[in-house]
Amino acid sequence: MSNIIRHTMQKMQPLFNGKRMPRPAATIRKLIQQDVFDYQTLIATLHDYSSPRDKISRLVQCGDIIRIKKGLYIFGEELRKWPISKMYLANLLHGPSYVSLEYALYHYSLIPERVTQITSVTSGRSKIYQTPIGCFSYRHIPLQCFAPGMDIITDELGASSLIAAPEKALVDKIQTGPPLRTHKDLELYLLEDLRINPSDLAQMNIAMATKYCNEFGSRKSELFLQVMDRLRQKSNQR
């Protein structure tokens, strides 16, 4: 092949975000509008190929698409239209679930340490996924405790995700955390282990926290509400 012909063919290759895309990446990027997609969507775009499964394997190998788990994919970084919302992805990975525990507390700026693992609660089995774009963990909570406190947020790119309300995220964390048998244990856990600011605890909606605690109906729930009340009283006395 002459240099002139080769140069002409390269110029004819499609562009995405200023970068040349090989086939069939150009085809699936044109046909699949979302950056997160499932196997059925992917296979439908490759129906003209004699071996679509082999084509998918090659797309994964060259990084055009990334397999998050069996049946769930995202486009590689060079082909994405937008950054991937990890909270949105967490909702899809394992369900039913919503973001809670440490990641939600960090999202609400209630704990100071940065949290990189996307933590969620589920009414199903506890599970951990190690993926190419991060770790996603899911902790089981009883079914009757699952729906209360679930909220929906939408990020600046328009992606909507299910996440626990601040009070529910904290109640979930306490219920799934270490044994706490006394008021002192629980107060130290909140203020020293989690390093939550007492003023933030005092400003929480005690009525909503009580509702979530009553769903669990545990000794830790009673201790938590009592400690919350003590911290609120201390804050009011200042």
GULUMGU-902142 format. One record per residue: residue number from 1; x, z, y of N, C-alpha, C in turn; residue in one letter. Coordinates in pm, 1 decimal, always signed. Atoms other than C-alpha are relative to their C-alpha. Last residue first. Layout:
BEGIN
- NUM|X|Z|Y|X|Z|Y|X|Z|Y|a
...
! end
This chain:
BEGIN
- 238|-116.0|+33.0|-83.4|-2297.5|+7467.8|+2664.5|-43.2|-46.1|+139.2|r
- 237|-49.4|-119.5|-66.8|-2589.6|+7643.2|+2499.1|+116.8|-27.6|+93.3|q
- 236|+92.1|-35.2|-107.9|-2765.4|+7317.6|+2416.5|+47.1|+121.6|+78.8|n
- 235|-12.9|+100.7|-105.2|-2465.3|+7194.3|+2215.5|-88.4|+34.1|+118.3|s
- 234|-127.0|-21.8|-67.0|-2452.9|+7515.2|+2013.3|+16.7|-95.4|+118.2|k
- 233|+11.7|-121.9|-80.0|-2823.2|+7483.6|+1936.0|+127.9|+29.3|+77.2|q
- 232|+84.7|+34.2|-113.9|-2777.7|+7123.1|+1822.6|-15.0|+121.9|+92.9|r
- 231|-81.7|+76.0|-93.5|-2486.5|+7224.3|+1601.4|-79.0|-40.1|+124.8|l
- 230|-99.4|-90.0|-59.7|-2697.1|+7493.0|+1437.6|+85.7|-72.2|+102.6|r
- 229|+71.2|-86.3|-93.9|-2988.4|+7252.8|+1382.0|+96.0|+95.6|+70.0|d
- 228|+37.6|+81.7|-116.1|-2759.6|+6992.1|+1227.2|-68.4|+85.0|+106.0|m
- 227|-121.9|+16.7|-78.6|-2613.4|+7258.9|+999.9|-27.4|-82.8|+125.1|v
- 226|-31.3|-129.5|-59.9|-2961.8|+7356.1|+882.7|+125.4|-7.8|+87.0|q
- 225|+96.1|-22.6|-108.5|-3059.0|+6993.0|+827.8|+27.6|+132.8|+70.1|l
- 224|-26.5|+93.8|-108.8|-2741.5|+6929.9|+627.8|-93.1|+24.4|+117.9|f
- 223|-118.4|-46.4|-72.8|-2784.2|+7241.9|+416.8|+27.6|-88.7|+121.0|l
- 222|+37.5|-122.0|-72.2|-3137.3|+7141.3|+318.1|+116.5|+50.7|+84.7|e
- 221|+90.0|+41.3|-108.6|-3025.3|+6787.5|+228.1|-39.8|+120.5|+84.3|s
- 220|-83.8|+51.7|-107.9|-2732.6|+6926.3|+28.4|-85.0|-45.8|+118.7|k
- 219|-57.2|-115.7|-69.7|-2978.2|+7132.0|-175.8|+87.5|-45.3|+116.2|r
- 218|-110.3|-69.4|+65.3|-3164.7|+6813.7|-265.2|+45.6|+120.3|+81.9|s
- 217|+45.1|-129.5|+50.4|-3504.4|+6669.9|-178.3|+106.8|+81.0|-70.2|g
- 216|-96.5|-40.6|+102.4|-3374.8|+6314.2|-149.2|-37.4|+134.4|-61.9|f
- 215|+10.4|+97.0|+109.5|-3687.1|+6190.6|+29.6|+96.9|+36.2|-112.8|e
- 214|+113.2|-39.3|+84.7|-3694.9|+6510.5|+234.9|-18.1|-96.4|-117.1|n
- 213|-42.4|-110.2|+86.1|-3348.2|+6429.3|+367.8|-110.2|+41.1|-95.9|c
- 212|-88.4|+55.9|+102.6|-3465.5|+6092.1|+499.5|+46.0|+108.2|-97.5|y
- 211|+76.4|+90.7|+86.7|-3761.9|+6245.3|+682.6|+87.4|-53.3|-113.1|k
- 210|+81.6|-84.2|+87.6|-3552.7|+6530.7|+819.5|-78.7|-84.8|-98.9|t
- 209|-91.5|-57.2|+98.6|-3296.9|+6284.0|+958.7|-76.2|+85.9|-100.8|a
- 208|-31.0|+105.5|+96.6|-3580.9|+6095.5|+1126.7|+94.3|+51.2|-108.4|m
- 207|+123.7|+29.7|+73.4|-3712.5|+6410.8|+1291.3|+25.2|-107.5|-105.7|a
- 206|+15.8|-99.5|+105.2|-3360.7|+6523.3|+1385.0|-125.4|-26.6|-83.6|i
- 205|+143.9|-23.7|+9.1|-3291.8|+6206.3|+1580.5|-26.8|+92.1|-118.9|n
- 204|+72.9|+73.6|+102.6|-2918.8|+6232.5|+1639.2|-147.6|+39.7|-1.8|m
- 203|+87.0|+100.8|-60.0|-2791.7|+6363.4|+1971.0|-79.3|-80.9|-102.5|q
- 202|+107.8|-67.4|-73.1|-2649.1|+6685.5|+1826.5|-100.4|-98.9|+57.7|a
- 201|+91.6|-59.7|+97.2|-2448.7|+6488.1|+1572.0|-120.0|+63.2|+69.5|l
- 200|+71.9|+111.3|+62.4|-2298.1|+6274.5|+1846.9|-99.3|+51.6|-104.1|d
- 199|+100.4|+45.5|-95.9|-2211.6|+6590.0|+2045.0|-79.8|-118.6|-55.1|s
- 198|+117.9|-88.3|+1.7|-2040.1|+6736.3|+1738.6|-109.5|-45.3|+95.5|p
- 197|+6.0|-82.9|-120.6|-1809.5|+6429.7|+1721.6|-125.6|+87.1|-3.5|n
- 196|+109.2|+37.3|-89.4|-1782.5|+6303.8|+1365.1|-1.9|+95.8|+117.3|i
- 195|-43.2|-5.9|-140.2|-1442.6|+6354.4|+1205.5|-107.0|-54.1|+95.9|r
- 194|+52.4|+122.2|-62.0|-1558.8|+6247.5|+857.2|+40.0|-12.2|+147.3|l
- 193|-22.3|+111.4|+92.9|-1333.5|+6504.3|+690.8|-47.3|-132.7|+60.0|d
- 192|-142.1|+18.1|+29.3|-1304.0|+6744.4|+983.2|+27.0|-117.3|-94.5|e
- 191|-85.9|-6.1|-118.0|-1639.3|+6760.6|+1162.0|+147.0|-29.4|-28.2|l
- 190|+44.7|+82.1|-111.9|-1885.8|+6647.3|+896.7|+105.0|-8.8|+110.7|l
- 189|+5.6|+138.3|+45.7|-1705.4|+6783.0|+590.7|-37.7|-93.8|+115.2|y
- 188|-137.6|+49.1|+4.5|-1617.0|+7104.9|+769.3|+4.3|-146.8|-42.7|l
- 187|-45.1|+14.6|-138.2|-1983.9|+7155.2|+857.2|+143.6|-51.8|+5.0|e
- 186|+61.4|+118.7|-57.4|-2089.0|+7083.7|+499.2|+47.2|-22.6|+143.6|l
- 185|-45.8|+121.3|+67.3|-1848.8|+7326.5|+341.0|-52.2|-124.8|+71.4|d
- 184|-136.6|+24.0|-44.4|-1924.7|+7594.1|+600.2|+56.4|-126.7|-62.5|k
- 183|+5.1|+54.3|-135.7|-2297.2|+7566.5|+540.0|+140.7|-34.7|+50.0|h
- 182|+27.2|-97.8|-105.3|-2232.9|+7614.7|+169.4|-7.4|-69.7|+135.0|t
- 181|+86.4|-108.4|+45.3|-2241.8|+7417.4|-154.7|-36.9|+99.4|+109.2|r
- 180|-2.5|-85.0|-120.0|-2104.4|+7073.4|-72.1|-100.2|+111.7|-24.0|l
- 179|+86.1|-119.6|+3.6|-2016.0|+6861.5|-376.5|+18.3|+84.1|+126.2|p
- 178|-46.1|-109.5|+86.2|-1845.9|+6534.0|-274.9|-97.7|+116.9|-2.0|p
- 177|-134.2|-52.3|-18.5|-2027.9|+6232.3|-129.2|+33.5|+115.4|-92.7|g
- 176|-86.7|+66.7|+98.0|-2331.7|+6031.1|-240.9|+143.4|+51.6|+6.4|t
- 175|+59.3|-6.0|+133.1|-2583.3|+6261.3|-71.0|+89.9|-61.7|-106.4|q
- 174|-2.2|-137.8|+48.4|-2364.7|+6320.0|+233.5|-51.3|+7.0|-144.1|i
- 173|-139.4|-37.9|+21.2|-2299.9|+5950.0|+286.9|+10.4|+141.0|-56.5|k
- 172|-48.8|+67.6|+120.6|-2664.9|+5859.8|+239.2|+142.1|+43.4|-33.7|d
- 171|+65.2|-67.8|+112.6|-2765.7|+6122.1|+496.6|+45.6|-62.3|-131.7|v
- 170|-65.6|-129.6|+16.7|-2509.1|+5978.2|+737.9|-60.1|+77.9|-116.2|l
- 169|-136.8|+23.6|+47.8|-2624.3|+5619.8|+692.6|+71.4|+131.7|-26.0|a
- 168|+8.4|+30.6|+143.5|-2987.8|+5735.5|+723.6|+139.3|-24.1|-58.4|k
- 167|+31.6|-122.3|+73.1|-2921.7|+5905.0|+1058.6|-3.1|-23.9|-151.1|e
- 166|-111.5|-96.4|-3.1|-2744.9|+5598.1|+1196.7|-26.0|+126.6|-80.9|p
- 165|-0.3|-65.2|-130.0|-3015.9|+5355.1|+1076.4|+109.6|+106.5|+0.5|a
- 164|+64.6|-130.4|-14.8|-2912.1|+5178.4|+758.2|+1.0|+42.8|+146.2|a
- 163|-94.3|-111.1|-16.3|-2824.7|+4809.2|+771.3|-79.0|+129.0|+15.8|i
- 162|+65.6|-128.2|+24.8|-2994.6|+4483.6|+672.9|+104.3|+110.2|+6.2|l
- 161|-46.9|-80.0|+112.4|-2832.2|+4179.8|+831.6|-81.6|+127.4|-11.0|s
- 160|+74.1|-125.3|+14.3|-2943.6|+3896.3|+1060.3|+43.7|+72.1|-126.8|s
- 159|+12.7|-43.6|+139.9|-2694.6|+3625.0|+1158.4|-68.3|+136.2|-6.2|a
- 158|+134.6|+17.5|+51.9|-2766.8|+3486.9|+1506.6|-19.1|+38.7|-145.1|g
- 157|+10.6|+134.8|+54.5|-2407.0|+3430.9|+1616.1|-135.9|-26.7|-63.0|l
- 156|-4.7|+95.9|-110.8|-2407.9|+3735.2|+1847.2|-10.2|-144.5|-46.9|e
- 155|-125.3|+5.0|-75.0|-2521.7|+3959.5|+1561.9|-3.1|-111.6|+103.6|d
- 154|-41.0|+139.2|-13.1|-2876.0|+4036.7|+1453.7|+125.3|-5.8|+85.2|t
- 153|-71.7|+31.1|-122.6|-2971.3|+4381.6|+1326.3|+39.2|-147.6|-2.9|i
- 152|-50.9|+136.7|-8.9|-3235.7|+4484.8|+1074.5|+71.1|-18.0|+133.1|i
- 151|+18.8|+66.3|-128.8|-3307.2|+4846.2|+976.2|+56.6|-141.4|-7.6|d
- 150|-56.4|+135.2|-0.8|-3353.1|+5042.6|+653.9|-34.0|-67.9|+131.9|m
- 149|-124.5|+4.8|-76.0|-3419.2|+5411.2|+716.1|+68.1|-134.7|+1.6|g
- 148|-0.3|-70.0|-129.0|-3679.3|+5457.7|+444.8|+136.1|-7.9|+68.6|p
- 147|+61.6|+72.9|-112.1|-3654.5|+5179.9|+181.7|+2.4|+76.0|+132.5|a
- 146|-64.0|+125.5|-39.8|-3403.4|+5336.8|-59.0|-59.9|-61.4|+127.2|f
- 145|-83.0|-23.5|-118.4|-3489.9|+5703.1|-94.4|+52.4|-129.7|+60.9|c
- 144|+85.1|-53.4|-104.8|-3781.8|+5650.3|-334.1|+76.7|+24.8|+130.1|q
- 143|+89.0|+101.5|-55.9|-3562.6|+5419.2|-543.5|-83.6|+53.0|+116.0|l
- 142|+131.9|+10.2|+64.1|-3293.4|+5680.8|-597.6|-92.3|-96.7|+74.0|p
- 141|+82.1|-112.2|-45.1|-2947.9|+5598.0|-454.3|-137.9|-16.0|-63.9|i
- 140|+140.8|-16.4|+37.5|-2681.0|+5382.4|-616.5|-61.5|+120.7|+69.1|h
- 139|+28.1|-128.6|+63.5|-2359.9|+5310.4|-431.3|-149.1|+11.9|-27.0|r
- 138|+142.3|-35.1|+0.0|-2246.8|+4955.7|-355.0|-18.5|+130.0|-76.6|y
- 137|+38.0|-103.4|+96.9|-1894.6|+4840.4|-266.2|-145.9|+40.4|+21.0|s
- 136|+138.8|-39.8|-25.7|-1772.0|+4517.6|-104.5|-40.3|+101.3|-107.4|f
- 135|+62.0|-82.7|+103.9|-1397.8|+4446.6|-84.4|-139.5|+43.8|+44.5|c
- 134|+11.4|-143.9|-16.2|-1262.7|+4162.0|+126.3|-70.0|+68.3|-115.5|g
- 133|+11.5|-36.7|-142.2|-1246.0|+3788.6|+194.3|-22.5|+150.0|+20.3|i
- 132|-108.3|+54.1|-82.8|-1109.6|+3667.4|-139.1|-8.9|+38.4|+146.8|p
- 131|+15.4|+142.0|-28.9|-1349.3|+3901.9|-318.9|+117.5|-50.2|+83.6|t
- 130|-123.7|+37.5|-67.8|-1318.9|+4238.9|-493.1|-5.7|-151.2|+20.3|q
- 129|-44.9|+139.0|+6.7|-1676.2|+4336.7|-573.7|+129.8|-14.5|+79.5|y
- 128|-106.6|+34.2|-94.3|-1766.2|+4697.2|-651.9|+39.5|-145.5|-23.9|i
- 127|-81.4|+117.5|+29.2|-2094.4|+4804.7|-812.7|+107.8|-15.6|+106.0|k
- 126|-118.0|-2.5|-85.9|-2338.7|+5093.6|-838.5|+93.4|-113.2|-42.0|s
- 125|-122.6|-61.9|+49.3|-2647.6|+4987.5|-1027.6|+108.6|+0.4|+107.4|r
- 124|-47.6|+44.1|+130.8|-2977.9|+4918.1|-858.4|+126.4|+73.2|-40.2|g
- 123|+85.1|-68.3|+97.0|-3151.8|+5101.1|-574.9|+33.7|-43.0|-141.5|s
- 122|+86.1|+85.7|+79.8|-2859.8|+4999.0|-359.5|-89.3|+85.8|-87.7|t
- 121|+76.5|-73.7|+101.1|-2646.2|+5150.1|-86.9|-92.8|-97.6|-70.0|v
- 120|+145.7|+14.6|+0.0|-2377.9|+4960.1|+99.8|-61.7|+98.0|-98.5|s
- 119|+69.3|-94.7|+87.7|-2012.0|+4984.3|+195.9|-151.2|-13.8|+15.5|t
- 118|+140.6|+7.5|-39.7|-1810.1|+4692.4|+336.5|-80.2|+84.1|-98.9|i
- 117|+88.2|+25.4|+114.3|-1448.3|+4799.1|+287.3|-145.2|+2.7|+47.2|q
- 116|-10.9|+140.8|+36.7|-1247.3|+4762.8|+608.9|-87.6|-35.3|-119.6|t
- 115|+41.5|+16.5|+138.8|-1339.7|+5090.6|+778.2|+3.2|-148.5|-33.4|v
- 114|+48.7|+133.1|+31.5|-1155.5|+5176.3|+1100.5|-29.9|-10.5|-149.8|r
- 113|-86.9|+84.8|+80.1|-1122.5|+5548.0|+1149.3|-64.7|-134.4|-29.5|e
- 112|-106.8|+69.0|-74.8|-1311.7|+5703.3|+1442.8|+84.3|-97.7|-82.5|p
- 111|-126.8|-47.8|+55.5|-1647.0|+5793.1|+1282.5|+112.3|-82.6|+62.0|i
- 110|+16.1|-142.3|+30.3|-1979.4|+5770.6|+1468.0|+124.6|+59.3|-66.4|l
- 109|-104.8|-76.7|-70.7|-1898.1|+5438.8|+1634.0|-15.3|+150.8|-19.6|s
- 108|+67.3|-74.7|-107.0|-2229.5|+5286.3|+1510.5|+96.7|+87.1|+81.2|y
- 107|+71.1|+98.2|-83.8|-2040.1|+5025.7|+1306.5|-66.6|+67.0|+119.5|h
- 106|-101.3|+59.9|-87.2|-1811.1|+5301.3|+1178.4|-63.5|-101.5|+95.1|y
- 105|-40.4|-104.8|-94.2|-2110.3|+5494.7|+1046.6|+106.7|-51.8|+96.2|l
- 104|+106.0|-12.7|-100.3|-2244.3|+5171.7|+893.9|+36.3|+106.2|+103.6|a
- 103|-4.6|+118.4|-84.9|-1913.1|+5106.0|+720.1|-106.7|+5.1|+108.5|y
- 102|-109.7|+3.1|-97.2|-1882.5|+5463.5|+597.6|-4.5|-120.6|+93.0|e
- 101|-118.8|-80.9|+27.1|-2228.2|+5495.3|+433.4|+107.9|-23.4|+106.9|l
- 100|+19.1|-141.5|-32.7|-2475.3|+5209.1|+487.2|+134.2|+71.1|-16.1|s
- 99|-123.8|-64.6|-42.9|-2510.1|+4830.4|+456.9|-29.7|+143.4|+42.3|v
- 98|-25.1|+14.6|-143.7|-2823.8|+4724.0|+270.6|+123.9|+80.6|+35.8|y
- 97|-99.5|-86.8|-62.5|-2905.7|+4659.8|-92.7|-5.3|-15.0|+151.4|s
- 96|+25.3|-21.7|-143.0|-3148.4|+4502.1|-337.2|+101.8|+97.5|+59.5|p
- 95|+125.7|-46.9|-56.3|-2933.5|+4340.5|-429.2|-88.0|+69.3|-103.2|g
- 94|+55.8|-92.3|+99.7|-2570.8|+4255.9|-473.0|-128.2|+57.9|+57.7|h
- 93|-85.1|-19.4|+117.3|-2376.9|+3980.0|-298.9|-67.1|+79.1|-111.3|l
- 92|+20.8|+104.4|+100.3|-2645.7|+3866.1|-57.2|+71.5|+27.1|-132.2|l
- 91|+139.7|+0.9|+40.8|-2673.6|+4179.9|+156.5|-25.8|-98.7|-113.0|n
- 90|+21.0|-118.5|+83.9|-2293.8|+4211.0|+162.2|-144.2|+7.2|-49.8|a
- 89|-47.4|+32.8|+133.7|-2271.3|+3853.8|+293.1|-20.7|+116.1|-96.3|l
- 88|+96.6|+95.2|+55.8|-2485.8|+3945.2|+593.2|+38.2|-34.8|-143.1|y
- 87|+120.0|-79.1|+28.5|-2264.2|+4248.4|+655.1|-108.8|-88.6|-60.4|m
- 86|-19.6|-72.1|+125.7|-1953.4|+4032.8|+614.8|-120.1|+87.7|-32.5|k
- 85|+46.3|-137.0|-20.5|-2070.1|+3788.0|+880.3|+9.3|+74.2|-132.9|s
- 84|+92.2|-54.3|+99.3|-1856.3|+3478.3|+819.6|-36.9|+143.3|+36.6|i
- 83|-57.8|-107.8|+81.5|-1701.4|+3328.2|+1133.9|-105.3|+56.0|-96.5|p
- 82|-3.1|-129.8|-67.3|-1881.7|+3011.0|+1243.5|+75.6|+100.1|-87.0|w
- 81|+50.8|+17.8|-135.3|-1882.1|+2638.2|+1163.7|+14.1|+127.8|+81.2|k
- 80|+110.7|-83.8|-45.7|-1660.9|+2681.2|+862.9|-40.9|-35.5|+141.9|r
- 79|+127.1|+72.4|+1.1|-1456.3|+2390.4|+731.2|-117.0|+81.8|+53.6|l
- 78|-8.7|+120.0|-82.3|-1106.2|+2514.4|+814.2|-131.9|-74.9|+10.4|e
- 77|-11.1|-31.4|-142.7|-1181.2|+2865.6|+686.4|+0.1|-125.2|+87.9|e
- 76|-133.3|-44.7|-39.2|-1301.7|+2753.5|+347.4|+10.2|+9.2|+151.5|g
- 75|-97.1|+103.2|-31.5|-1677.4|+2719.9|+305.1|+135.2|+63.0|+32.3|f
- 74|-9.7|+23.5|-143.5|-1864.2|+3001.7|+137.3|+98.0|-115.1|+21.2|i
- 73|-119.1|+60.9|-58.1|-1985.4|+3034.4|-219.5|-6.1|+5.4|+153.1|y
- 72|+1.2|-19.2|-145.3|-2229.4|+3226.5|-439.4|+132.8|-46.2|+59.1|l
- 71|+119.9|+53.4|-63.0|-2323.5|+3132.3|-797.4|-5.6|+13.4|+150.7|g
- 70|+65.7|+106.5|+74.3|-2070.8|+3353.9|-972.9|-128.0|-42.5|+71.2|k
- 69|+33.8|-47.3|+134.1|-1903.4|+3560.0|-703.6|-67.9|-115.9|-70.5|k
- 68|+11.4|-142.7|-27.0|-1738.3|+3490.4|-369.9|-37.0|+75.3|-127.5|i
- 67|+97.8|-64.2|+88.4|-1617.9|+3143.7|-469.6|+2.0|+150.2|+24.5|r
- 66|-49.0|-125.8|+57.4|-1440.4|+2983.8|-175.3|-111.8|+61.9|-83.1|i
- 65|+103.6|-101.1|+14.8|-1491.4|+2620.9|-71.1|+60.6|+121.9|-69.2|i
- 64|+108.9|+51.7|-82.5|-1242.1|+2370.2|+68.1|-121.8|+92.1|-7.1|d
- 63|+38.2|-87.7|-109.9|-963.1|+2588.6|-71.1|-107.6|-53.0|+91.1|g
- 62|-65.5|+45.1|-123.5|-788.3|+2324.9|-285.5|-44.4|+78.6|+122.9|c
- 61|-145.9|-2.6|+13.5|-869.5|+2507.2|-609.9|+71.0|-39.7|+129.1|q
- 60|-44.1|-139.8|-6.2|-1228.3|+2575.4|-507.8|+152.4|+7.2|-1.8|v
- 59|+26.2|-44.4|-136.8|-1295.5|+2208.3|-431.8|+45.0|+144.7|+20.5|l
- 58|-106.7|+54.8|-84.4|-1127.2|+2115.9|-759.0|-17.7|+41.4|+146.0|r
- 57|-125.0|-69.1|+33.8|-1353.6|+2349.8|-955.9|+114.4|-49.2|+88.0|s
- 56|+6.3|-132.5|-61.7|-1657.6|+2212.7|-774.0|+128.9|+76.7|-25.5|i
- 55|-22.7|+20.8|-143.9|-1556.6|+1858.0|-870.1|-3.2|+133.2|+73.8|k
- 54|-144.0|+20.1|-18.2|-1524.9|+1965.0|-1232.8|+33.9|-17.8|+147.5|d
- 53|-63.2|-130.3|+22.9|-1877.5|+2103.9|-1215.1|+151.5|-9.9|+14.4|r
- 52|+6.9|-85.7|-119.7|-2004.1|+1783.5|-1051.3|+66.4|+136.6|-19.5|p
- 51|-30.7|-135.7|+46.0|-1878.3|+1565.3|-1338.7|-0.4|+95.6|+118.9|s
- 50|+20.9|-5.2|+145.0|-2027.1|+1215.6|-1298.4|+25.0|+139.1|-56.4|s
- 49|-125.5|-5.2|+74.7|-2061.2|+1257.7|-922.1|-28.2|+15.3|-149.6|y
- 48|-47.0|+136.6|+24.1|-2382.7|+1142.4|-755.1|+130.9|-4.3|-79.0|d
- 47|+71.1|+59.9|+112.8|-2540.8|+1488.4|-796.7|+46.1|-142.2|-30.6|h
- 46|-98.6|+73.4|+80.1|-2275.3|+1649.0|-577.8|-64.4|-75.2|-116.0|l
- 45|-72.4|+91.7|-88.6|-2501.3|+1771.7|-297.2|+99.2|-86.9|-76.3|t
- 44|+91.3|+104.6|-47.1|-2746.3|+1920.9|-547.1|+70.9|-101.1|+89.5|a
- 43|+11.3|+100.6|+105.9|-2464.5|+2109.0|-722.4|-90.6|-114.7|+43.2|i
- 42|-124.9|+74.3|+14.7|-2381.4|+2292.9|-400.3|-13.6|-112.8|-101.6|l
- 41|-16.6|+82.2|-120.0|-2737.1|+2399.1|-322.6|+122.6|-88.7|-12.7|t
- 40|+100.7|+105.8|+7.2|-2785.7|+2515.7|-681.3|+8.8|-92.4|+120.3|q
- 39|-42.0|+104.1|+94.2|-2456.6|+2707.6|-672.8|-98.5|-115.3|-2.1|y
- 38|-0.1|-33.3|+142.4|-2544.3|+2909.9|-364.2|+36.0|-121.5|-86.2|d
- 37|+94.8|+79.2|+77.7|-2455.5|+2880.4|+2.7|+13.6|+33.7|-148.2|f
- 36|+15.9|-73.6|+126.2|-2282.0|+3062.7|+287.4|-107.4|-72.1|-80.9|v
- 35|-135.2|-26.2|+48.5|-2154.6|+2846.3|+576.8|+0.3|+78.6|-130.8|d
- 34|-44.5|-138.8|-7.4|-2503.1|+2705.2|+628.5|+142.6|+14.0|-52.3|q
- 33|-6.9|-46.0|-137.9|-2579.9|+2341.4|+707.1|+57.1|+140.5|+14.3|q
- 32|+29.9|-143.7|+4.1|-2500.7|+2193.1|+368.7|+20.0|+57.5|+139.3|i
- 31|+130.5|-23.9|+61.5|-2530.5|+1813.9|+381.9|-39.0|+147.2|-2.8|l
- 30|+106.0|+67.4|-74.1|-2252.1|+1735.4|+627.4|-137.8|+37.5|-52.0|k
- 29|+7.3|-65.2|-131.9|-2014.0|+1994.0|+485.3|-110.4|-62.1|+83.8|r
- 28|+73.6|-126.0|+13.0|-2099.7|+1869.8|+134.2|-9.4|+73.2|+133.8|i
- 27|+138.8|+19.7|+41.3|-2005.6|+1513.9|+218.9|-77.0|+130.4|-5.2|t
- 26|+74.0|+54.3|-113.7|-1690.8|+1590.3|+417.2|-148.0|-14.3|-33.6|a
- 25|+24.3|-108.6|-95.0|-1564.5|+1813.7|+136.6|-80.6|-48.4|+119.6|a
- 24|+136.9|-0.6|-48.8|-1614.3|+1526.5|-111.0|-29.5|+112.7|+99.4|p
- 23|+121.9|+6.7|+78.1|-1389.7|+1374.3|+19.4|+18.3|+84.3|-125.6|r
- 22|+2.5|+88.8|+115.1|-1099.1|+1495.9|+228.7|-139.1|-5.8|-59.5|p
- 21|+53.6|-58.5|+122.6|-1149.9|+1644.4|+570.6|+4.5|-101.2|-113.1|m
- 20|+47.5|+98.8|+96.3|-936.2|+1562.1|+874.9|-43.9|+68.6|-129.5|r
- 19|-86.6|+10.8|+116.9|-914.3|+1834.3|+1138.5|-60.8|-98.4|-99.7|k
- 18|-128.3|+57.7|-34.3|-1049.3|+1834.6|+1497.4|+93.8|-18.9|-118.1|g
- 17|-75.3|-91.0|-86.9|-1329.1|+2078.6|+1421.0|+141.1|-51.6|+26.8|n
- 16|+82.4|-119.0|-20.7|-1437.3|+1846.6|+1139.1|+83.1|+100.3|+77.8|f
- 15|-60.7|-114.3|-67.7|-1306.2|+1488.4|+1120.0|-98.3|+114.5|+6.6|l
- 14|+82.6|-77.4|-91.9|-1400.7|+1214.1|+877.9|+76.3|+117.8|+57.4|p
- 13|+43.9|-124.7|+61.8|-1133.8|+982.2|+728.7|-77.9|+82.6|+101.3|q
- 12|+141.2|+9.0|+37.6|-1125.5|+636.9|+893.7|-51.3|+127.0|-64.4|m
- 11|+80.1|-8.9|-122.0|-800.2|+711.1|+1077.0|-148.0|-2.8|-32.3|k
- 10|-5.0|-137.2|-50.0|-632.8|+786.2|+745.2|-86.2|+16.1|+123.8|q
- 9|+85.6|-81.8|+84.9|-749.1|+453.6|+604.7|-1.6|+144.7|+45.8|m
- 8|+139.9|+33.0|-31.0|-599.2|+261.7|+899.4|-95.7|+86.8|-80.9|t
- 7|+32.5|-58.8|-129.8|-263.9|+441.0|+863.0|-145.6|-24.5|+36.9|h
- 6|+8.0|-144.3|+18.5|-249.6|+357.1|+490.7|-40.3|+68.3|+130.9|r
- 5|+125.0|-29.7|+70.8|-331.9|-6.6|+563.2|-17.8|+149.7|-16.7|i
- 4|+112.2|+32.5|-90.3|-58.3|-31.6|+828.8|-132.1|+34.0|-65.7|i
- 3|+15.8|-108.7|-96.0|+198.1|+152.0|+611.8|-118.7|-24.2|+91.9|n
- 2|-81.7|+8.4|-120.1|+146.0|-99.0|+335.5|-26.7|+117.3|+91.8|s
- 1|+85.0|+0.0|-119.4|+0.0|+0.0|+0.0|+88.7|+0.0|+124.6|m
! end
